[in-house]
């Protein structure tokens, strides 16, 4: 079993801002119900691009609920520009840390936030750069390379824990291993 912080337990047992925000003017969705984790983030943004309210609906584990709850608490009152700078590590730090096997839950929060901001601004999110590796969780080779380099990931399990890639049907596990080896080789040459 995973070792959860008291703050993770609190945000799971008593999540903040749960449910559809009826007057939301920005929505961001990420994940896949077919593969186990999904998040829908609702924002109410004023004319000055300040987030005046936020809520969520999620399907997932305790870490997914806690990460979603934490995200809504973090971003309330922020401008969209400031909220766009919130990282998955900020979400994890707010919670006092997440088990490495559950970091993908904070990544899911960051992804939903980016989509909600784009939705408010009427900006179409273009296809991600790179080659699609994990179709279940919409993860590209460039995202894997970035995660490997920035977080010291070294195994397919590490990548699945961090990005959820490979955590669905599993057809991409061999390709993830290839991308990890490429990332390591390019890091060694830098």
C-alpha atoms as one frame of an Amber mdcrd trajectory, in Angstrom:
protein
   0.000   0.000   0.000   1.103   3.549  -0.640   2.173   5.919   2.090  -0.095
   8.959   1.781   0.504  12.226   3.612  -2.129  13.527   5.975  -2.900  16.278
   3.465  -3.526  13.744   0.680  -5.817  11.814   3.016  -7.649  15.018   3.967
  -8.220  16.050   0.323  -9.390  12.527  -0.515 -11.711  12.071   2.464 -13.003
  15.658   2.350 -12.350  16.919  -1.182 -12.901  20.598  -1.863 -14.868  21.958
  -4.809 -16.373  18.693  -6.063 -19.017  18.687  -8.753 -19.984  20.497 -11.884
 -19.710  24.278 -11.670 -22.955  25.359 -13.344 -21.769  28.820 -14.401 -18.303
  27.733 -15.532 -16.943  29.550 -18.553 -13.912  27.297 -18.984 -13.687  23.507
 -18.954 -10.730  21.185 -19.363 -10.923  17.409 -19.636  -8.166  14.840 -19.607
  -7.675  11.137 -19.082  -9.829   8.277 -20.181 -12.640   6.461 -18.393 -11.788
   3.443 -20.531  -8.329   3.257 -18.972  -9.071   4.206 -15.400  -8.470   7.910
 -14.684 -10.344  10.942 -15.944 -10.672  14.537 -14.775 -13.030  17.333 -15.773
 -12.033  20.746 -14.413 -14.479  23.666 -14.327 -13.404  27.304 -13.976 -15.334
  30.528 -13.530 -13.093  33.291 -14.856 -13.892  36.998 -14.646 -13.295  39.708
 -17.267  -9.771  40.309 -15.879  -8.897  36.641 -16.448  -8.910  35.898 -12.718
 -10.201  32.517 -11.563 -12.998  33.289  -9.152 -14.192  29.717  -8.710 -13.086
  26.203  -9.638 -14.477  22.713  -9.248 -13.857  19.231 -10.555 -15.301  15.833
 -11.266 -12.871  12.949 -11.355 -12.881   9.245 -11.803  -9.849   7.678 -10.220
  -7.999   6.744  -7.087  -7.406   8.649  -3.844  -4.455  10.494  -5.394  -6.553
  11.592  -8.375  -9.261  12.984  -6.100  -6.732  14.650  -3.777  -4.736  16.129
  -6.686  -7.894  17.520  -8.277  -9.082  18.985  -4.987  -5.650  20.513  -4.316
  -5.499  22.006  -7.808  -8.799  23.830  -7.337  -7.575  25.250  -4.028  -4.237
  26.332  -5.527  -5.678  28.191  -8.523  -8.627  30.004  -6.964  -7.861  33.720
  -7.068  -5.037  33.375  -9.582  -4.951  35.029 -12.964  -4.933  32.646 -15.904
  -1.323  33.632 -16.642  -0.278  32.665 -13.111  -2.378  29.498 -13.165  -0.719
  28.470 -16.432   2.575  28.289 -14.517   1.236  25.741 -12.009   3.069  22.454
 -12.470   2.268  18.931 -11.419   5.086  19.262  -8.875   3.274  22.270  -7.365
   0.191  20.095  -6.921   2.230  17.293  -5.343   4.084  19.749  -3.094   0.783
  21.289  -1.943  -0.233  17.815  -0.802   3.058  17.161   0.970   4.112  14.773
  -1.784   2.601  11.888  -3.661   3.888   8.327  -3.933   5.972   7.967  -7.107
   3.391   5.489  -8.398   0.765   8.222  -8.240   2.545  11.235  -9.754   0.481
  10.803 -12.914  -2.510  12.104 -10.941  -0.844  15.499 -10.537   0.154  15.439
 -14.222  -3.512  14.887 -15.080  -4.436  18.008 -13.071  -1.878  20.133 -14.873
  -3.125  18.881 -18.254  -6.782  19.645 -17.432  -5.818  23.139 -16.290  -4.000
  23.881 -19.559  -7.049  22.723 -21.494  -9.420  24.839 -19.393  -7.283  27.955
 -19.932  -7.222  27.291 -23.673 -10.991  26.777 -23.607 -11.571  30.135 -21.905
  -9.311  31.942 -24.354 -10.845  30.226 -27.357  -7.499  28.781 -28.317  -7.441
  25.466 -30.063  -4.915  23.143 -28.524  -2.895  21.864 -31.416  -1.802  18.299
 -31.684   1.052  17.573 -29.355   4.486  17.624 -30.920   6.151  14.279 -31.256
   5.032  10.764 -32.035   2.099   9.290 -30.125   3.340   6.434 -27.952   0.461
   5.763 -25.533  -2.934   6.243 -27.124  -4.803   5.345 -23.933  -3.372   8.358
 -22.120  -2.362  10.574 -25.044   1.379  10.588 -24.276   4.018  11.336 -26.905
   7.656  10.350 -27.167   8.712  13.942 -26.479   6.703  14.014 -23.242   8.379
  10.792 -22.146  11.839  12.117 -23.041  11.161  15.314 -21.114   9.883  13.422
 -18.050  12.875  11.049 -18.122  15.377  13.905 -18.284  13.688  16.216 -15.777
  12.726  13.606 -13.200  15.439  10.986 -13.470  13.048   8.282 -14.634  14.836
   5.149 -15.771  12.292   2.348 -16.210   9.014   1.765 -17.961   7.419   1.470
 -14.532   8.790   4.923 -13.621   7.247   6.402 -16.772   3.904   4.696 -16.112
   3.902   5.993 -12.550   4.723   9.523 -13.653   2.765   9.915 -16.908   0.385
   6.932 -16.780   1.739   5.952 -20.226   1.578   2.185 -20.467  -0.977   1.962
 -17.668  -3.918   1.135 -19.926  -3.864  -1.597 -22.524  -0.081  -2.037 -22.272
   0.524  -2.266 -26.031   2.998   0.622 -25.842   5.336  -0.757 -23.159   8.051
  -1.848 -25.606   7.950   1.541 -27.346   8.190   3.326 -23.977  11.338   1.313
 -23.211  12.830   2.370 -26.567  12.065   6.035 -25.859  13.646   5.781 -22.402
  16.832   4.359 -23.910  16.891   7.163 -26.498  16.414   9.763 -23.781  19.229
   8.289 -21.702  21.563   8.141 -24.710  20.908  11.775 -25.656  21.325  12.864
 -22.022  24.705  11.116 -21.887  25.816  12.986 -25.024  24.761  16.418 -23.742
